Amino acid sequence: MSRLVYVIGEPGAGKTTLVDAVLAGRLRVQYSWPFPHELVYAGDLETAWPLGVHLGRRRPGGFGGTDALSYSVQPAVLAWLADTPPPLVLAEGDRLANARFFDAVRALGHTLDLVLLDVPPAVAAARRVARPGHQDPTWIRGRGTKVRRLCDRYRHHTLDGERTPRELAAELARILDWTAP
């Protein structure tokens, strides 16, 4: 069965940056995966890691994760996990960060490791201003509420999102009993 490691946090918390740091430190990334086409295959992992998959897709500007997937991708991902589960699945983003998906993953017999990347609201706001694009304030508040509800519902690990990406990747490796980079 798979181990799903899903990083959550409010917009601007640094989820994509953390996952990129983990991928850069541990994976030789290859962007090709036959099914579903929107999933990104993370390639052969370095020693001490089994084969794994990074769920999501890259968008211009560097941000993506599961947010770059179609709104209707959840059934395809669940079917894929039921049929050919890789040992490790790493994901971040809002698209699949919901109780229905997490409960279905667990019902399939997979392990769910939820990781909250926590930052003060002012830090997240400053990060959002510094990046391209605009996110509606109402949508941002809704994402914060969603993250809090997920944390209330599921056991999770909390990381201090003000630490450097490298420090966060090492801490995530330690918490999840991965070999340190």
Residue frames relative to the residue before (quaternion, step in Angstrom):
aa qw qx qy qz dx dy dz
M 1.0000 0.0000 0.0000 0.0000 0.00 0.00 0.00
S 0.5298 -0.6510 0.4604 0.2890 3.54 -1.24 0.50
R 0.2686 -0.6757 0.6526 0.2131 3.45 -1.43 0.26
L 0.1519 -0.7833 0.5999 0.0596 3.56 -0.59 1.19
V 0.0847 -0.7580 0.6466 0.0133 3.55 -0.73 1.16
Y 0.0039 -0.8240 0.5626 -0.0675 3.55 -0.39 1.28
V 0.2244 -0.7806 0.5760 0.0918 3.56 -0.66 1.20
I 0.0336 -0.7939 0.6067 -0.0194 3.56 -0.82 1.08
G 0.2441 0.7411 -0.6062 0.1542 3.55 -1.31 0.32
E 0.6256 -0.5398 0.3877 0.4085 3.54 -1.21 0.33
P 0.6478 -0.4985 0.3747 0.4376 3.60 -1.19 0.36
G 0.7713 0.2943 -0.2497 0.5062 3.57 -0.81 1.05
A 0.4640 0.6923 -0.4422 0.3315 3.59 1.26 0.02
G 0.5320 -0.6348 0.4085 0.3835 3.60 1.12 -0.61
K 0.2500 0.8119 -0.4965 0.1783 3.58 1.20 0.44
T 0.6876 0.4668 -0.2819 0.4794 3.58 0.80 -1.00
T 0.6381 0.5323 -0.3236 0.4525 3.58 0.98 -0.83
L 0.6507 0.5036 -0.3159 0.4724 3.60 0.97 -0.84
V 0.6787 0.4781 -0.3062 0.4660 3.60 0.79 -0.95
D 0.6249 0.5265 -0.3399 0.4655 3.60 1.00 -0.74
A 0.6430 0.5149 -0.3217 0.4668 3.61 1.02 -0.78
V 0.6388 0.5037 -0.3246 0.4826 3.59 1.01 -0.77
L 0.6748 0.4940 -0.2979 0.4602 3.58 0.87 -0.93
A 0.6648 0.5067 -0.3102 0.4529 3.59 0.91 -0.89
G 0.7208 0.4538 -0.2540 0.4582 3.57 0.99 -0.78
R 0.8123 0.3111 -0.1202 0.4785 3.58 1.08 -0.59
L 0.7868 0.3400 -0.1581 0.4903 3.57 1.05 -0.57
R 0.2844 -0.6520 0.6579 0.2475 3.50 -1.32 0.41
V 0.2331 -0.8395 0.4759 0.1201 3.56 -0.02 1.29
Q 0.0246 -0.7557 0.6541 -0.0192 3.52 -0.99 0.97
Y 0.2320 -0.8029 0.5359 0.1200 3.58 -0.67 1.05
S 0.5329 0.5600 -0.4874 0.4060 3.53 0.15 1.30
W 0.1777 0.7517 -0.6165 0.1529 3.53 -0.81 1.01
P 0.4041 -0.7764 0.4202 0.2395 3.60 -0.53 1.06
F 0.8344 0.0187 0.0162 0.5505 3.66 0.94 -0.66
P 0.5396 -0.3567 -0.7453 0.1616 1.56 -1.45 1.98
H 0.6580 -0.5641 0.3293 0.3747 3.56 -1.09 0.67
E 0.6675 0.5247 -0.3131 0.4256 3.58 1.09 -0.57
L 0.5804 0.5622 -0.3966 0.4357 3.60 1.19 -0.15
V 0.2891 -0.7543 0.5667 0.1622 3.55 -1.04 0.77
Y 0.3025 -0.7512 0.5621 0.1680 3.54 -0.72 1.09
A 0.3356 -0.7878 0.4895 0.1646 3.54 -0.74 1.05
G 0.5298 -0.6808 0.3941 0.3172 3.59 1.19 0.09
D 0.7157 -0.3980 0.3287 0.4704 3.53 -1.29 -0.24
L 0.3319 -0.7449 0.5454 0.1936 3.53 -0.86 0.96
E 0.6009 -0.5567 0.4266 0.3835 3.52 -1.22 0.49
T 0.7236 -0.4157 0.2977 0.4637 3.58 -1.25 0.14
A 0.7771 0.3036 -0.2946 0.4661 3.52 -1.22 0.74
W 0.6894 0.3884 -0.2949 0.5356 3.60 1.23 0.10
P 0.3911 -0.6750 0.5603 0.2784 3.56 -1.08 0.66
L 0.6725 -0.4131 0.3651 0.4938 3.56 -1.25 -0.10
G 0.0051 0.8108 -0.5841 0.0378 3.54 -1.01 0.79
V 0.2959 -0.7393 0.5855 0.1519 3.49 -1.35 0.33
H 0.2428 -0.7119 0.6399 0.1575 3.51 -1.14 0.79
L 0.2797 -0.7683 0.5523 0.1625 3.59 -0.50 1.16
G 0.6181 0.5479 -0.4114 0.3854 3.52 -0.89 0.89
R 0.2782 -0.7211 0.6059 0.1884 3.46 -1.36 -0.23
R 0.4607 -0.6568 0.5255 0.2833 3.56 -1.19 0.59
R 0.1377 -0.7457 0.6441 0.1003 3.54 -1.16 0.69
P 0.6290 -0.4959 0.4038 0.4420 3.59 -1.16 0.35
G 0.7265 0.3710 -0.2992 0.4950 3.55 -0.93 0.90
G 0.5801 -0.6514 0.3427 0.3490 3.57 1.27 0.02
F 0.6856 0.4680 -0.3150 0.4601 3.63 1.07 -0.45
G 0.1555 0.7898 -0.5765 0.1406 3.52 -1.00 0.74
G 0.2464 0.7693 -0.5754 0.1282 3.54 -0.26 -1.26
T 0.7826 -0.2800 0.2121 0.5139 3.57 -1.08 -0.65
D 0.5482 0.6259 -0.3992 0.3852 3.62 1.17 -0.38
A 0.6533 0.5052 -0.3137 0.4685 3.58 1.19 -0.41
L 0.5546 0.5935 -0.3956 0.4286 3.59 1.28 -0.04
S 0.6092 -0.5498 0.4104 0.3977 3.57 -1.22 0.38
Y 0.6215 -0.5564 0.4035 0.3759 3.56 -1.22 0.46
S 0.7235 0.4441 -0.2351 0.4732 3.58 1.14 -0.57
V 0.4225 0.7575 -0.4300 0.2504 3.61 1.22 0.19
Q 0.5027 0.7024 -0.4204 0.2778 3.63 1.10 -0.53
P 0.6746 0.4740 -0.3327 0.4577 3.69 0.76 -0.79
A 0.6437 0.5196 -0.3279 0.4562 3.61 1.00 -0.76
V 0.6482 0.5028 -0.3246 0.4709 3.59 0.97 -0.79
L 0.6633 0.4996 -0.3116 0.4619 3.60 0.91 -0.84
A 0.6365 0.5123 -0.3302 0.4726 3.60 1.00 -0.77
W 0.6410 0.5237 -0.3089 0.4684 3.55 1.02 -0.86
L 0.6690 0.4900 -0.2985 0.4726 3.60 0.94 -0.87
A 0.6470 0.5113 -0.3199 0.4665 3.58 1.07 -0.64
D 0.7275 0.4586 -0.2277 0.4566 3.56 1.04 -0.83
T 0.8256 0.0038 0.0543 0.5617 3.60 0.74 -1.02
P 0.0224 0.8506 -0.5252 0.0090 3.59 0.52 1.08
P 0.3173 -0.7111 0.5885 0.2174 3.59 -0.87 0.93
P 0.6347 -0.5505 0.3641 0.4019 3.62 -1.12 0.39
L 0.8083 0.1395 -0.0458 0.5702 3.61 1.02 -0.74
V 0.0217 -0.7624 0.6467 -0.0024 3.55 -0.97 0.93
L 0.1041 -0.7868 0.6081 0.0182 3.56 -0.78 1.10
A 0.0827 0.8160 -0.5630 0.1012 3.58 -0.75 1.02
E 0.0223 0.7521 -0.6586 -0.0118 3.51 -1.34 0.43
G 0.5793 0.5818 -0.4403 0.3635 3.53 -1.22 0.43
D 0.6317 -0.6088 0.3702 0.3053 3.49 -1.28 0.50
R 0.5595 0.6762 -0.3872 0.2826 3.60 1.00 -0.80
L 0.8077 0.2214 -0.1062 0.5360 3.61 0.82 -0.94
A 0.5004 0.6442 -0.4284 0.3887 3.59 1.27 0.10
N 0.4657 0.6448 -0.4826 0.3667 3.54 0.24 1.29
A 0.6569 -0.5522 0.3540 0.3717 3.54 -1.20 0.61
R 0.6231 0.5498 -0.3551 0.4282 3.59 0.96 -0.75
F 0.6750 0.4762 -0.2922 0.4819 3.59 0.93 -0.90
F 0.6785 0.4968 -0.3045 0.4473 3.59 0.82 -0.98
D 0.6522 0.5011 -0.3201 0.4702 3.61 0.97 -0.80
A 0.6487 0.5119 -0.3197 0.4636 3.60 1.00 -0.79
V 0.6201 0.5349 -0.3377 0.4639 3.59 1.01 -0.78
R 0.6763 0.4821 -0.2847 0.4787 3.57 0.92 -0.91
A 0.6352 0.5329 -0.3308 0.4506 3.61 1.02 -0.77
L 0.6323 0.5179 -0.3221 0.4777 3.58 1.19 -0.54
G 0.5667 -0.6234 0.3647 0.3967 3.58 1.30 -0.17
H 0.4963 0.6541 -0.4295 0.3760 3.56 1.26 0.17
T 0.4655 -0.6422 0.5328 0.2949 3.55 -1.26 0.47
L 0.1744 -0.7691 0.6076 0.0942 3.57 -1.00 0.87
D 0.0331 -0.7531 0.6570 0.0014 3.54 -0.84 1.07
L 0.1257 -0.7938 0.5943 0.0292 3.53 -0.41 1.28
V 0.0913 -0.7995 0.5936 0.0052 3.56 -0.81 1.05
L 0.2001 -0.7767 0.5905 0.0895 3.57 -0.65 1.18
L 0.1771 -0.7407 0.6408 0.0972 3.55 -0.82 1.04
D 0.0964 -0.8484 0.5199 -0.0249 3.53 -0.20 1.35
V 0.0760 0.7718 -0.6272 0.0724 3.57 -0.89 1.01
P 0.5738 -0.5541 0.4511 0.4002 3.59 -1.17 0.43
P 0.6213 -0.5760 0.3752 0.3760 3.62 -1.03 0.71
A 0.6423 0.5302 -0.3372 0.4388 3.62 0.97 -0.75
V 0.6359 0.5190 -0.3276 0.4680 3.60 1.04 -0.73
A 0.6581 0.4992 -0.3087 0.4717 3.58 0.91 -0.90
A 0.6470 0.5214 -0.3206 0.4547 3.59 0.97 -0.84
A 0.6560 0.5057 -0.3138 0.4642 3.59 0.94 -0.85
R 0.6477 0.5109 -0.3195 0.4662 3.59 1.00 -0.76
R 0.6474 0.5149 -0.3267 0.4573 3.59 0.99 -0.77
V 0.6419 0.5213 -0.3230 0.4603 3.59 1.01 -0.79
A 0.6827 0.5168 -0.2819 0.4330 3.59 1.03 -0.81
R 0.7075 0.4302 -0.2786 0.4866 3.61 1.13 -0.34
P 0.6138 -0.5730 0.3861 0.3818 3.57 -1.17 0.46
G 0.7124 0.4447 -0.3378 0.4251 3.52 -1.25 0.48
H 0.2767 -0.7401 0.5918 0.1595 3.51 -1.36 0.16
Q 0.1187 -0.7667 0.6271 0.0695 3.54 -1.03 0.84
D 0.5125 -0.6694 0.4564 0.2844 3.53 -0.86 1.03
P 0.5303 -0.6553 0.4320 0.3206 3.65 -0.86 0.90
T 0.6279 0.5266 -0.3438 0.4584 3.60 1.03 -0.69
W 0.6407 0.5106 -0.3183 0.4770 3.58 0.99 -0.82
I 0.6377 0.5297 -0.3269 0.4538 3.60 0.96 -0.84
R 0.6506 0.5003 -0.3183 0.4744 3.61 0.91 -0.87
G 0.6400 0.5359 -0.3183 0.4494 3.58 1.02 -0.81
R 0.6389 0.5114 -0.3252 0.4739 3.57 1.02 -0.76
G 0.6285 0.5340 -0.3353 0.4554 3.60 1.01 -0.75
T 0.6466 0.5079 -0.3059 0.4799 3.56 1.00 -0.85
K 0.6405 0.5326 -0.3164 0.4539 3.57 0.95 -0.89
V 0.6573 0.5078 -0.3075 0.4644 3.59 0.92 -0.92
R 0.6503 0.5100 -0.3218 0.4620 3.62 0.90 -0.87
R 0.6652 0.5030 -0.3103 0.4563 3.60 0.93 -0.84
L 0.6339 0.5134 -0.3339 0.4723 3.58 1.01 -0.75
C 0.6625 0.5017 -0.3067 0.4640 3.59 0.98 -0.81
D 0.6256 0.5222 -0.3331 0.4743 3.59 1.12 -0.62
R 0.7160 0.4785 -0.2410 0.4476 3.57 1.04 -0.79
Y 0.8086 0.2284 -0.0836 0.5357 3.59 0.98 -0.86
R 0.5223 -0.5720 0.5247 0.3530 3.49 -1.25 0.62
H 0.0420 0.8133 -0.5761 0.0696 3.56 -0.91 0.86
H 0.3977 -0.6450 0.5927 0.2729 3.50 -1.41 0.26
T 0.1968 -0.7770 0.5862 0.1179 3.59 -1.02 0.76
L 0.1080 -0.7763 0.6202 0.0334 3.54 -0.94 1.02
D 0.4555 -0.6649 0.5259 0.2718 3.57 -1.12 0.75
G 0.3050 -0.8147 0.4742 0.1358 3.56 -0.26 1.32
E 0.5740 0.5762 -0.3964 0.4259 3.61 1.22 0.02
R 0.5281 0.6088 -0.4212 0.4161 3.58 1.24 -0.10
T 0.6253 -0.5416 0.3928 0.4018 3.58 -1.24 0.34
P 0.6387 -0.5305 0.3791 0.4085 3.60 -1.15 0.48
R 0.6466 0.5198 -0.3266 0.4529 3.59 0.95 -0.79
E 0.6512 0.5013 -0.3118 0.4769 3.60 0.97 -0.86
L 0.6550 0.5156 -0.3089 0.4580 3.57 0.98 -0.85
A 0.6435 0.5159 -0.3231 0.4641 3.59 0.96 -0.84
A 0.6545 0.4975 -0.3079 0.4788 3.60 1.00 -0.81
E 0.6518 0.5061 -0.3136 0.4698 3.60 0.99 -0.80
L 0.6321 0.5177 -0.3273 0.4747 3.58 1.00 -0.79
A 0.6348 0.5230 -0.3205 0.4699 3.58 0.97 -0.83
R 0.6608 0.5044 -0.3043 0.4651 3.59 0.97 -0.84
I 0.6686 0.5079 -0.3028 0.4508 3.58 0.84 -0.97
L 0.7670 0.3657 -0.1920 0.4911 3.57 0.91 -0.90
D 0.4802 -0.7125 0.3992 0.3200 3.57 1.31 0.31
W 0.3468 0.6898 -0.5418 0.3322 3.55 0.98 0.88
T 0.5703 -0.5499 0.4608 0.4000 3.55 -1.19 0.37
A 0.4889 -0.6846 0.4580 0.2872 3.58 -0.81 1.02
P 0.5596 -0.6175 0.4254 0.3529 3.60 -1.08 0.67
